[in-house]
Amino acid sequence: MKKGDIVYQCYSGIHRYGKIKDTKHNLKGDQWSWFSIEWIDDEKFINSQKWKAKMRGLAEDSYIPKYYRADDIQKIDLNKSIRTLLKLKELI
């Protein structure tokens, strides 16, 4: 994956979509690639993480990662995904 790629993450049933902003290799000395993501319409995730932090008595942003490990996100073909979702919509 590289800067500009469109990615997807499913976190506890929350579907998240975003674009890679930055890449770091071996960020934590673990040989993994890590990615900073610009998430779109991410309020549900943000609110869930703020709630988790509040319940644990921590800072609101303590559960919102700045970088995501390569195996935690998946690259998607945006145009193919849109075409597939439109086909699905036609079935409704």
Number of C-alpha atoms within 10 A of each C-alpha: 15 14 13 13 16 21 20 18 18 12 11 8 8 12 12 18 21 21 19 21 16 14 19 15 14 12 14 11 7 8 9 15 18 23 24 18 24 17 18 10 11 14 11 11 18 15 12 15 18 18 15 17 17 14 9 10 9 13 11 16 14 13 15 13 11 12 17 18 18 15 10 12 21 14 17 14 10 14 9 10 11 11 11 11 11 11 11 10 9 7 6 5
